[in-house]
Amino acid sequence: GLNSPFSKSIKSLQEDMVRTEKLGSTYLVLHLGSRITSSEAKAMGRITQAINHALAQVENRVIVLLENTAGQGTAIGYSFSQIKELLNGIDDKNRVGVCLDTAHALEAGYDLSEKEGLKKVIEEFDRLISLEKLYLLHLNDSKTPLSSRVDRHWHIGDGYIGREGFRRIINHPELSHLPAILETPRKSDEDDLKNMSVVKGLVEQS
């Protein structure tokens, strides 16, 4: 029915797509949510159905980005193979892509903190999804360790990815051209400024 959570989420996605274009933005990051009672496969089917419906209804230039999750509880989209499956279910593939959240990736078991680990993560992403589909980074350190499946963002350099981990991520030839958004904890503007200056300090001039 029109008042079901499913219909509401489609309507809300359509409204967000319109709003995104009005704001002059290109990307709309979609949090994939959790399944309540349905199986993972069924929940994923409903997500692709909702996105297909919204894309068919709204003709604009906004690209919907699926964000990887930490895999907390019954969250959908914590593995690259799940994200690949979701993208495969989208009819208009030019209008979807991926936003990679660094904290969520580590929490879901992708070790971005080590040099070899980062190389493997990037290779796996490219093999399963394609780096051409990666449009945006959410730069967050993680307060919880590798594979914790607990979603806790932390200040850049102070968590389990660490300063050197971020130095490698930010300067990696496959990632350094991407726009990045910080979603680190904030009690005041000072926190944002501090995290931004840490990131800027890690950028190596080529």
Backbone hydrogen bonds in HBPLUS format (Angstrom, degrees):
<---DONOR---> <-ACCEPTOR-->    atom                        ^
c    i                          cat <-CA-CA->   ^        H-A-AA   ^      H-
h    n   atom  resd res      DA  || num        DHA   H-A  angle D-A-AA Bond
n    s   type  num  typ     dist DA aas  dist angle  dist       angle   num
A0004-SER N   A0001-GLY O   3.20 MM   3  5.39 165.9  2.22 108.6 112.5     1
A0008-LYS N   A0004-SER O   2.94 MM   4  6.22 163.9  1.97 159.5 164.8     2
A0009-SER N   A0005-PRO O   2.87 MM   4  6.06 150.5  1.96 143.8 151.5     3
A0010-ILE N   A0006-PHE O   3.08 MM   4  6.40 151.1  2.17 147.1 154.6     4
A0011-LYS N   A0007-SER O   2.96 MM   4  6.19 165.3  1.98 151.7 155.7     5
A0012-SER N   A0008-LYS O   2.86 MM   4  6.02 160.1  1.90 149.2 155.0     6
A0013-LEU N   A0009-SER O   2.97 MM   4  6.08 151.2  2.05 139.4 146.8     7
A0014-GLN N   A0010-ILE O   2.95 MM   4  6.25 159.5  2.00 152.3 157.6     8
A0015-GLU N   A0011-LYS O   2.94 MM   4  6.23 162.1  1.97 151.7 156.5     9
A0016-ASP N   A0012-SER O   2.91 MM   4  6.09 155.5  1.97 144.6 151.6    10
A0017-MET N   A0013-LEU O   2.93 MM   4  6.18 147.9  2.03 145.7 154.3    11
A0018-VAL N   A0014-GLN O   3.10 MM   4  6.42 155.2  2.16 149.8 155.7    12
A0019-ARG N   A0015-GLU O   2.90 MM   4  6.13 164.0  1.92 151.3 156.2    13
A0020-THR N   A0016-ASP O   2.80 MM   4  5.91 154.8  1.86 145.4 152.3    14
A0021-GLU N   A0017-MET O   3.23 MM   4  6.46 157.7  2.28 141.5 146.0    15
A0022-LYS N   A0018-VAL O   3.04 MM   4  6.35 158.5  2.09 148.6 155.0    16
A0023-LEU N   A0019-ARG O   2.97 MM   4  6.24 146.7  2.09 149.1 157.7    17
A0025-SER N   A0020-THR O   3.00 MM   5  5.41 152.6  2.08 167.2 158.4    18
A0024-GLY N   A0021-GLU O   2.88 MM   3  5.01 152.4  1.96 104.4 113.4    19
A0063-ILE N   A0026-THR O   2.77 MM  37  6.11 165.4  1.79 166.2 171.1    20
A0028-LEU N   A0063-ILE O   2.99 MM  35  6.24 156.1  2.05 150.6 151.5    21
A0065-LEU N   A0028-LEU O   2.77 MM  37  5.88 166.9  1.79 145.6 150.2    22
A0030-LEU N   A0065-LEU O   2.70 MM  35  5.79 173.0  1.70 170.2 168.1    23
A0067-GLU N   A0030-LEU O   3.24 MM  37  6.07 161.1  2.28 161.0 155.3    24
A0076-ILE N   A0033-GLY O   2.99 MM  43  6.13 167.4  2.01 164.5 160.3    25
A0035-ARG N   A0074-THR O   3.29 MM  39  5.77 160.4  2.33 133.1 133.2    26
A0043-ALA N   A0039-SER O   2.91 MM   4  6.14 162.8  1.94 154.6 159.6    27
A0044-MET N   A0040-GLU O   2.88 MM   4  6.10 157.4  1.93 151.5 157.8    28
A0045-GLY N   A0041-ALA O   2.97 MM   4  6.17 149.1  2.07 141.1 149.8    29
A0046-ARG N   A0042-LYS O   3.01 MM   4  6.33 149.5  2.11 146.2 153.9    30
A0047-ILE N   A0043-ALA O   3.04 MM   4  6.35 148.2  2.14 144.3 153.0    31
A0048-THR N   A0044-MET O   3.08 MM   4  6.40 167.5  2.10 153.7 155.3    32
A0049-GLN N   A0045-GLY O   2.98 MM   4  6.11 154.1  2.05 142.1 150.1    33
A0050-ALA N   A0046-ARG O   2.89 MM   4  6.06 157.3  1.94 145.5 151.1    34
A0051-ILE N   A0047-ILE O   2.96 MM   4  6.27 162.9  1.99 154.0 158.3    35
A0052-ASN N   A0048-THR O   2.84 MM   4  5.99 167.4  1.86 152.1 156.1    36
A0053-HIS N   A0049-GLN O   2.94 MM   4  6.08 157.3  1.99 146.4 152.8    37
A0054-ALA N   A0050-ALA O   2.96 MM   4  6.20 164.1  1.99 150.5 154.5    38
A0055-LEU N   A0051-ILE O   2.85 MM   4  6.05 165.8  1.87 157.9 161.8    39
A0056-ALA N   A0052-ASN O   2.97 MM   4  6.09 148.4  2.07 142.6 151.1    40
A0057-GLN N   A0053-HIS O   3.05 MM   4  6.29 143.6  2.18 143.6 153.4    41
A0058-VAL N   A0054-ALA O   2.93 MM   4  6.07 152.7  2.01 153.7 160.3    42
A0064-VAL N   A0095-ARG O   2.88 MM  31  6.21 154.9  1.94 154.6 146.2    43
A0097-GLY N   A0064-VAL O   2.96 MM  33  6.29 144.7  2.08 146.0 146.9    44
A0066-LEU N   A0097-GLY O   2.93 MM  31  6.30 164.8  1.95 143.9 139.6    45
A0099-CYS N   A0066-LEU O   2.98 MM  33  5.88 164.0  2.00 132.0 134.2    46
A0069-THR N   A0077-GLY O   2.94 MM   8  5.52 156.2  2.00 114.6 121.5    47
A0075-ALA N   A0072-GLN O   3.03 MM   3  5.61 156.4  2.09 133.3 140.9    48
A0082-GLN N   A0079-SER O   3.12 MM   3  5.26 122.3  2.47  97.2 110.9    49
A0083-ILE N   A0079-SER O   3.10 MM   4  6.48 160.3  2.14 150.5 155.8    50
A0084-LYS N   A0080-PHE O   2.82 MM   4  6.02 154.0  1.89 146.2 153.8    51
A0085-GLU N   A0081-SER O   3.00 MM   4  6.20 157.5  2.06 141.9 147.4    52
A0086-LEU N   A0082-GLN O   2.92 MM   4  6.26 156.0  1.98 150.4 156.9    53
A0087-LEU N   A0083-ILE O   2.90 MM   4  6.15 166.3  1.92 153.9 157.2    54
A0088-ASN N   A0084-LYS O   2.85 MM   4  6.09 151.1  1.93 148.9 157.7    55
A0089-GLY N   A0085-GLU O   3.20 MM   4  6.46 132.4  2.44 137.4 148.6    56
A0089-GLY N   A0086-LEU O   3.04 MM   3  5.25 135.5  2.24 100.2 112.6    57
A0090-ILE N   A0087-LEU O   3.10 MM   3  5.34 163.1  2.13 108.9 114.2    58
A0095-ARG N   A0092-ASP O   3.07 MM   3  5.90 166.3  2.09 124.3 128.7    59
A0098-VAL N   A0133-LYS O   2.81 MM  35  5.91 149.0  1.90 166.0 160.8    60
A0135-TYR N   A0098-VAL O   3.09 MM  37  6.06 158.2  2.14 158.0 163.5    61
A0100-LEU N   A0136-LEU O   2.99 MM  36  6.45 154.4  2.05 160.9 156.6    62
A0138-HIS N   A0100-LEU O   2.87 MM  38  6.01 165.7  1.89 137.5 139.0    63
A0105-ALA N   A0101-ASP O   2.97 MM   4  6.16 155.5  2.03 150.2 157.6    64
A0102-THR N   A0138-HIS O   3.01 MM  36  6.30 163.2  2.04 169.9 169.8    65
A0106-LEU N   A0102-THR O   3.13 MM   4  6.37 166.3  2.15 149.4 151.7    66
A0107-GLU N   A0103-ALA O   2.92 MM   4  6.13 168.5  1.94 157.6 161.3    67
A0108-ALA N   A0104-HIS O   2.86 MM   4  5.99 136.3  2.05 143.0 154.3    68
A0108-ALA N   A0105-ALA O   3.19 MM   3  5.14 128.5  2.47  92.8 106.3    69
A0110-TYR N   A0105-ALA O   2.83 MM   5  5.20 162.4  1.87 148.9 143.7    70
A0109-GLY N   A0106-LEU O   2.98 MM   3  5.20 158.8  2.03 106.6 113.3    71
A0147-SER N   A0106-LEU O   2.99 MM  41  6.42 161.5  2.02 152.8 150.2    72
A0149-ARG N   A0107-GLU O   2.81 MM  42  4.95 155.4  1.87 134.1 138.4    73
A0112-LEU N   A0110-TYR O   2.97 MM   2  6.03 115.1  2.41 117.5 101.2    74
A0118-LEU N   A0114-GLU O   2.84 MM   4  6.01 162.7  1.87 156.8 160.2    75
A0119-LYS N   A0115-LYS O   3.13 MM   4  6.38 159.7  2.17 146.5 151.9    76
A0120-LYS N   A0116-GLU O   2.97 MM   4  6.27 158.8  2.02 150.6 156.0    77
A0121-VAL N   A0117-GLY O   2.86 MM   4  6.13 158.9  1.91 153.5 159.7    78
A0122-ILE N   A0118-LEU O   2.94 MM   4  6.16 166.3  1.96 154.9 157.8    79
A0123-GLU N   A0119-LYS O   2.96 MM   4  6.16 158.7  2.01 146.9 153.4    80
A0124-GLU N   A0120-LYS O   2.83 MM   4  6.01 158.7  1.87 150.9 156.7    81
A0125-PHE N   A0121-VAL O   2.91 MM   4  6.11 159.9  1.95 149.3 155.0    82
A0126-ASP N   A0122-ILE O   2.97 MM   4  6.14 162.3  2.00 147.0 151.9    83
A0127-ARG N   A0123-GLU O   2.89 MM   4  6.06 155.5  1.95 146.4 153.4    84
A0128-LEU N   A0124-GLU O   2.92 MM   4  6.03 164.6  1.95 152.5 156.1    85
A0129-ILE N   A0125-PHE O   2.74 MM   4  5.49 158.9  1.78 148.4 156.0    86
A0130-SER N   A0125-PHE O   3.05 MM   5  6.19 158.8  2.10 133.7 139.8    87
A0133-LYS N   A0130-SER O   2.92 MM   3  5.68 161.9  1.96 119.2 125.1    88
A0134-LEU N   A0131-LEU O   3.05 MM   3  5.17 161.1  2.09 105.8 111.8    89
A0137-LEU N   A0179-PRO O   3.04 MM  42  6.40 156.2  2.10 152.0 159.2    90
A0181-ILE N   A0137-LEU O   2.88 MM  44  6.33 154.8  1.94 154.5 161.6    91
A0139-LEU N   A0181-ILE O   2.81 MM  42  5.95 144.9  1.93 141.2 152.4    92
A0141-ASP N   A0154-TRP O   3.11 MM  13  4.72 144.5  2.24 151.0 140.6    93
A0154-TRP N   A0141-ASP O   2.61 MM  13  4.72 137.5  1.78 132.8 130.6    94
A0160-TYR N   A0142-SER O   2.88 MM  18  5.49 159.5  1.92 150.3 153.8    95
A0143-LYS N   A0152-ARG O   2.90 MM   9  5.39 169.9  1.91 151.8 154.7    96
A0148-SER N   A0145-PRO O   3.05 MM   3  5.49 143.9  2.18 143.2 138.6    97
A0158-ASP N   A0155-HIS O   2.97 MM   3  5.48 161.3  2.01 132.6 138.1    98
A0166-PHE N   A0162-GLY O   3.01 MM   4  6.37 156.8  2.06 152.7 158.6    99
A0167-ARG N   A0163-ARG O   2.87 MM   4  6.18 148.8  1.97 145.5 155.3   100
A0168-ARG N   A0164-GLU O   3.07 MM   4  6.33 158.2  2.12 147.7 151.5   101
A0169-ILE N   A0165-GLY O   3.04 MM   4  6.34 156.0  2.10 144.9 152.1   102
A0170-ILE N   A0166-PHE O   2.86 MM   4  5.89 175.5  1.86 158.1 158.5   103
A0171-ASN N   A0167-ARG O   3.18 MM   4  6.15 149.8  2.28 139.5 147.1   104
A0172-HIS N   A0169-ILE O   3.28 MM   3  5.30 160.2  2.32 102.6 108.5   105
A0175-LEU N   A0172-HIS O   2.80 MM   3  5.24 152.1  1.88 117.7 127.1   106
A0176-SER N   A0172-HIS O   2.74 MM   4  5.47 154.9  1.81 173.4 171.2   107
A0178-LEU N   A0175-LEU O   2.97 MM   3  5.63 163.5  1.99 125.1 130.5   108
A0191-ASP N   A0188-SER O   3.09 MM   3  5.71 135.0  2.30 113.3 122.0   109
A0193-LEU N   A0189-ASP O   2.95 MM   4  6.29 165.3  1.98 160.1 164.5   110
A0194-LYS N   A0190-GLU O   2.84 MM   4  6.03 157.5  1.89 153.0 159.2   111
A0195-ASN N   A0191-ASP O   3.00 MM   4  6.24 167.9  2.02 152.6 155.2   112
A0196-MET N   A0192-ASP O   2.86 MM   4  6.05 158.4  1.91 151.3 158.0   113
A0197-SER N   A0193-LEU O   2.91 MM   4  6.08 154.4  1.97 144.4 151.3   114
A0198-VAL N   A0194-LYS O   2.98 MM   4  6.26 149.2  2.08 147.9 156.5   115
A0199-VAL N   A0195-ASN O   3.05 MM   4  6.32 164.8  2.07 149.2 152.6   116
A0200-LYS N   A0196-MET O   2.89 MM   4  6.13 167.5  1.90 152.4 156.2   117
A0201-GLY N   A0197-SER O   2.93 MM   4  5.98 150.1  2.02 139.1 147.2   118
A0202-LEU N   A0199-VAL O   2.95 MM   3  5.19 143.2  2.09 103.6 114.8   119
A0203-VAL N   A0200-LYS O   3.25 MM   3  5.39 149.3  2.35 101.4 109.9   120
